[in-house]
């Protein structure tokens, strides 16, 4: 799990993108972004999260946004991010969602 910062704005979204991309490059298949401390997420950050979800999916992985604060959840919903990227109220919900989504073939 990657803990996201308190404020994710245009300037900081590049740093967050690098951390998430590096984590995916390390071969992680389930990437959970802890948003429990994030109180601000602007449009640029929301777009970055959608982009990282797309990149994760292209690698056969997934990105889950975990425990966003109410103001962040409102931004994600207003921009439609929550219709593209899984947004879960807590870690248990995220784990349950991961287990429900077959992301790669079972052998």
Biotite code that builds the C-alpha atoms (Angstrom):
import biotite.structure as struc

atoms = struc.array([
    struc.Atom([0.000, 0.000, 0.000], chain_id="A", res_id=1, res_name="UNK", atom_name="CA", element="C"),
    struc.Atom([1.198, 3.473, -0.876], chain_id="A", res_id=2, res_name="UNK", atom_name="CA", element="C"),
    struc.Atom([0.186, 6.265, 1.504], chain_id="A", res_id=3, res_name="UNK", atom_name="CA", element="C"),
    struc.Atom([-0.771, 9.364, -0.469], chain_id="A", res_id=4, res_name="UNK", atom_name="CA", element="C"),
    struc.Atom([-0.008, 12.887, 0.800], chain_id="A", res_id=5, res_name="UNK", atom_name="CA", element="C"),
    struc.Atom([-2.401, 15.290, 2.508], chain_id="A", res_id=6, res_name="UNK", atom_name="CA", element="C"),
    struc.Atom([-2.586, 17.531, -0.562], chain_id="A", res_id=7, res_name="UNK", atom_name="CA", element="C"),
    struc.Atom([-2.397, 16.236, -4.123], chain_id="A", res_id=8, res_name="UNK", atom_name="CA", element="C"),
    struc.Atom([-2.396, 19.212, -6.448], chain_id="A", res_id=9, res_name="UNK", atom_name="CA", element="C"),
    struc.Atom([-0.993, 19.734, -9.952], chain_id="A", res_id=10, res_name="UNK", atom_name="CA", element="C"),
    struc.Atom([2.570, 20.169, -8.645], chain_id="A", res_id=11, res_name="UNK", atom_name="CA", element="C"),
    struc.Atom([2.477, 17.197, -6.297], chain_id="A", res_id=12, res_name="UNK", atom_name="CA", element="C"),
    struc.Atom([0.605, 14.857, -8.667], chain_id="A", res_id=13, res_name="UNK", atom_name="CA", element="C"),
    struc.Atom([3.813, 14.318, -10.684], chain_id="A", res_id=14, res_name="UNK", atom_name="CA", element="C"),
    struc.Atom([5.576, 13.062, -7.543], chain_id="A", res_id=15, res_name="UNK", atom_name="CA", element="C"),
    struc.Atom([2.672, 10.775, -6.673], chain_id="A", res_id=16, res_name="UNK", atom_name="CA", element="C"),
    struc.Atom([2.598, 9.463, -10.264], chain_id="A", res_id=17, res_name="UNK", atom_name="CA", element="C"),
    struc.Atom([6.307, 8.624, -10.039], chain_id="A", res_id=18, res_name="UNK", atom_name="CA", element="C"),
    struc.Atom([5.832, 6.691, -6.797], chain_id="A", res_id=19, res_name="UNK", atom_name="CA", element="C"),
    struc.Atom([2.870, 4.765, -8.186], chain_id="A", res_id=20, res_name="UNK", atom_name="CA", element="C"),
    struc.Atom([4.649, 4.068, -11.492], chain_id="A", res_id=21, res_name="UNK", atom_name="CA", element="C"),
    struc.Atom([7.770, 2.863, -9.681], chain_id="A", res_id=22, res_name="UNK", atom_name="CA", element="C"),
    struc.Atom([5.665, 0.546, -7.535], chain_id="A", res_id=23, res_name="UNK", atom_name="CA", element="C"),
    struc.Atom([3.989, -0.902, -10.628], chain_id="A", res_id=24, res_name="UNK", atom_name="CA", element="C"),
    struc.Atom([7.369, -1.278, -12.346], chain_id="A", res_id=25, res_name="UNK", atom_name="CA", element="C"),
    struc.Atom([8.498, -3.370, -9.375], chain_id="A", res_id=26, res_name="UNK", atom_name="CA", element="C"),
    struc.Atom([5.927, -5.964, -10.454], chain_id="A", res_id=27, res_name="UNK", atom_name="CA", element="C"),
    struc.Atom([3.101, -5.252, -8.016], chain_id="A", res_id=28, res_name="UNK", atom_name="CA", element="C"),
    struc.Atom([-0.229, -6.613, -9.289], chain_id="A", res_id=29, res_name="UNK", atom_name="CA", element="C"),
    struc.Atom([-2.451, -5.069, -6.616], chain_id="A", res_id=30, res_name="UNK", atom_name="CA", element="C"),
    struc.Atom([-1.639, -1.452, -5.874], chain_id="A", res_id=31, res_name="UNK", atom_name="CA", element="C"),
    struc.Atom([-3.630, 0.157, -3.097], chain_id="A", res_id=32, res_name="UNK", atom_name="CA", element="C"),
    struc.Atom([-3.354, 3.900, -2.590], chain_id="A", res_id=33, res_name="UNK", atom_name="CA", element="C"),
    struc.Atom([-4.217, 4.923, 0.962], chain_id="A", res_id=34, res_name="UNK", atom_name="CA", element="C"),
    struc.Atom([-6.064, 8.240, 0.749], chain_id="A", res_id=35, res_name="UNK", atom_name="CA", element="C"),
    struc.Atom([-7.120, 8.368, 4.398], chain_id="A", res_id=36, res_name="UNK", atom_name="CA", element="C"),
    struc.Atom([-4.907, 11.400, 5.084], chain_id="A", res_id=37, res_name="UNK", atom_name="CA", element="C"),
    struc.Atom([-5.580, 13.170, 1.780], chain_id="A", res_id=38, res_name="UNK", atom_name="CA", element="C"),
    struc.Atom([-7.828, 16.189, 2.256], chain_id="A", res_id=39, res_name="UNK", atom_name="CA", element="C"),
    struc.Atom([-7.336, 17.844, -1.147], chain_id="A", res_id=40, res_name="UNK", atom_name="CA", element="C"),
    struc.Atom([-7.221, 16.311, -4.606], chain_id="A", res_id=41, res_name="UNK", atom_name="CA", element="C"),
    struc.Atom([-7.516, 18.604, -7.604], chain_id="A", res_id=42, res_name="UNK", atom_name="CA", element="C"),
    struc.Atom([-8.543, 17.831, -11.187], chain_id="A", res_id=43, res_name="UNK", atom_name="CA", element="C"),
    struc.Atom([-4.939, 17.217, -12.295], chain_id="A", res_id=44, res_name="UNK", atom_name="CA", element="C"),
    struc.Atom([-4.479, 14.689, -9.500], chain_id="A", res_id=45, res_name="UNK", atom_name="CA", element="C"),
    struc.Atom([-7.753, 12.952, -10.345], chain_id="A", res_id=46, res_name="UNK", atom_name="CA", element="C"),
    struc.Atom([-6.679, 12.659, -13.990], chain_id="A", res_id=47, res_name="UNK", atom_name="CA", element="C"),
    struc.Atom([-3.320, 11.281, -12.872], chain_id="A", res_id=48, res_name="UNK", atom_name="CA", element="C"),
    struc.Atom([-5.082, 8.613, -10.788], chain_id="A", res_id=49, res_name="UNK", atom_name="CA", element="C"),
    struc.Atom([-7.173, 7.602, -13.814], chain_id="A", res_id=50, res_name="UNK", atom_name="CA", element="C"),
    struc.Atom([-4.009, 7.450, -15.931], chain_id="A", res_id=51, res_name="UNK", atom_name="CA", element="C"),
    struc.Atom([-2.272, 5.274, -13.345], chain_id="A", res_id=52, res_name="UNK", atom_name="CA", element="C"),
    struc.Atom([-5.304, 2.978, -13.257], chain_id="A", res_id=53, res_name="UNK", atom_name="CA", element="C"),
    struc.Atom([-5.067, 2.635, -17.060], chain_id="A", res_id=54, res_name="UNK", atom_name="CA", element="C"),
    struc.Atom([-1.330, 1.915, -16.848], chain_id="A", res_id=55, res_name="UNK", atom_name="CA", element="C"),
    struc.Atom([-1.882, -0.653, -14.118], chain_id="A", res_id=56, res_name="UNK", atom_name="CA", element="C"),
    struc.Atom([-4.597, -2.365, -16.165], chain_id="A", res_id=57, res_name="UNK", atom_name="CA", element="C"),
    struc.Atom([-2.302, -2.479, -19.206], chain_id="A", res_id=58, res_name="UNK", atom_name="CA", element="C"),
    struc.Atom([0.221, -4.386, -17.057], chain_id="A", res_id=59, res_name="UNK", atom_name="CA", element="C"),
    struc.Atom([-2.396, -6.838, -15.836], chain_id="A", res_id=60, res_name="UNK", atom_name="CA", element="C"),
    struc.Atom([-2.459, -5.099, -12.465], chain_id="A", res_id=61, res_name="UNK", atom_name="CA", element="C"),
    struc.Atom([-4.935, -2.895, -10.655], chain_id="A", res_id=62, res_name="UNK", atom_name="CA", element="C"),
    struc.Atom([-5.083, 0.331, -8.679], chain_id="A", res_id=63, res_name="UNK", atom_name="CA", element="C"),
    struc.Atom([-7.485, 0.751, -5.765], chain_id="A", res_id=64, res_name="UNK", atom_name="CA", element="C"),
    struc.Atom([-8.100, 4.029, -3.958], chain_id="A", res_id=65, res_name="UNK", atom_name="CA", element="C"),
    struc.Atom([-8.590, 3.216, -0.293], chain_id="A", res_id=66, res_name="UNK", atom_name="CA", element="C"),
    struc.Atom([-10.351, 5.251, 2.409], chain_id="A", res_id=67, res_name="UNK", atom_name="CA", element="C"),
    struc.Atom([-10.611, 8.641, 0.719], chain_id="A", res_id=68, res_name="UNK", atom_name="CA", element="C"),
    struc.Atom([-11.739, 11.433, 2.999], chain_id="A", res_id=69, res_name="UNK", atom_name="CA", element="C"),
    struc.Atom([-15.231, 12.846, 2.318], chain_id="A", res_id=70, res_name="UNK", atom_name="CA", element="C"),
    struc.Atom([-13.962, 15.926, 0.408], chain_id="A", res_id=71, res_name="UNK", atom_name="CA", element="C"),
    struc.Atom([-11.706, 13.779, -1.776], chain_id="A", res_id=72, res_name="UNK", atom_name="CA", element="C"),
    struc.Atom([-14.437, 11.207, -2.355], chain_id="A", res_id=73, res_name="UNK", atom_name="CA", element="C"),
    struc.Atom([-16.728, 14.063, -3.483], chain_id="A", res_id=74, res_name="UNK", atom_name="CA", element="C"),
    struc.Atom([-14.122, 15.271, -6.004], chain_id="A", res_id=75, res_name="UNK", atom_name="CA", element="C"),
    struc.Atom([-13.566, 11.733, -7.312], chain_id="A", res_id=76, res_name="UNK", atom_name="CA", element="C"),
    struc.Atom([-17.327, 11.245, -7.706], chain_id="A", res_id=77, res_name="UNK", atom_name="CA", element="C"),
    struc.Atom([-17.924, 14.635, -9.344], chain_id="A", res_id=78, res_name="UNK", atom_name="CA", element="C"),
    struc.Atom([-15.243, 13.900, -11.955], chain_id="A", res_id=79, res_name="UNK", atom_name="CA", element="C"),
    struc.Atom([-16.382, 10.310, -12.539], chain_id="A", res_id=80, res_name="UNK", atom_name="CA", element="C"),
    struc.Atom([-13.135, 8.817, -11.291], chain_id="A", res_id=81, res_name="UNK", atom_name="CA", element="C"),
    struc.Atom([-15.062, 6.413, -9.061], chain_id="A", res_id=82, res_name="UNK", atom_name="CA", element="C"),
    struc.Atom([-16.731, 4.941, -12.169], chain_id="A", res_id=83, res_name="UNK", atom_name="CA", element="C"),
    struc.Atom([-13.321, 4.038, -13.606], chain_id="A", res_id=84, res_name="UNK", atom_name="CA", element="C"),
    struc.Atom([-11.009, 3.464, -10.647], chain_id="A", res_id=85, res_name="UNK", atom_name="CA", element="C"),
    struc.Atom([-12.158, 1.263, -7.742], chain_id="A", res_id=86, res_name="UNK", atom_name="CA", element="C"),
    struc.Atom([-12.718, 3.457, -4.677], chain_id="A", res_id=87, res_name="UNK", atom_name="CA", element="C"),
    struc.Atom([-13.171, 1.576, -1.407], chain_id="A", res_id=88, res_name="UNK", atom_name="CA", element="C"),
    struc.Atom([-14.155, 2.975, 2.000], chain_id="A", res_id=89, res_name="UNK", atom_name="CA", element="C"),
    struc.Atom([-11.542, 0.886, 3.807], chain_id="A", res_id=90, res_name="UNK", atom_name="CA", element="C"),
    struc.Atom([-8.832, -1.726, 3.467], chain_id="A", res_id=91, res_name="UNK", atom_name="CA", element="C"),
    struc.Atom([-11.146, -4.673, 4.160], chain_id="A", res_id=92, res_name="UNK", atom_name="CA", element="C"),
    struc.Atom([-13.469, -3.478, 1.395], chain_id="A", res_id=93, res_name="UNK", atom_name="CA", element="C"),
    struc.Atom([-10.527, -3.099, -0.992], chain_id="A", res_id=94, res_name="UNK", atom_name="CA", element="C"),
    struc.Atom([-9.262, -6.611, -0.272], chain_id="A", res_id=95, res_name="UNK", atom_name="CA", element="C"),
    struc.Atom([-12.768, -8.008, -0.814], chain_id="A", res_id=96, res_name="UNK", atom_name="CA", element="C"),
    struc.Atom([-13.017, -6.109, -4.104], chain_id="A", res_id=97, res_name="UNK", atom_name="CA", element="C"),
    struc.Atom([-9.621, -7.408, -5.255], chain_id="A", res_id=98, res_name="UNK", atom_name="CA", element="C"),
    struc.Atom([-10.690, -10.976, -4.558], chain_id="A", res_id=99, res_name="UNK", atom_name="CA", element="C"),
    struc.Atom([-13.898, -10.477, -6.572], chain_id="A", res_id=100, res_name="UNK", atom_name="CA", element="C"),
    struc.Atom([-12.062, -9.200, -9.655], chain_id="A", res_id=101, res_name="UNK", atom_name="CA", element="C"),
    struc.Atom([-10.144, -11.843, -11.588], chain_id="A", res_id=102, res_name="UNK", atom_name="CA", element="C"),
    struc.Atom([-7.367, -9.741, -13.110], chain_id="A", res_id=103, res_name="UNK", atom_name="CA", element="C"),
    struc.Atom([-5.251, -12.501, -14.566], chain_id="A", res_id=104, res_name="UNK", atom_name="CA", element="C"),
    struc.Atom([-5.910, -16.114, -15.603], chain_id="A", res_id=105, res_name="UNK", atom_name="CA", element="C"),
    struc.Atom([-5.987, -18.652, -12.789], chain_id="A", res_id=106, res_name="UNK", atom_name="CA", element="C"),
    struc.Atom([-3.711, -21.652, -13.343], chain_id="A", res_id=107, res_name="UNK", atom_name="CA", element="C"),
])
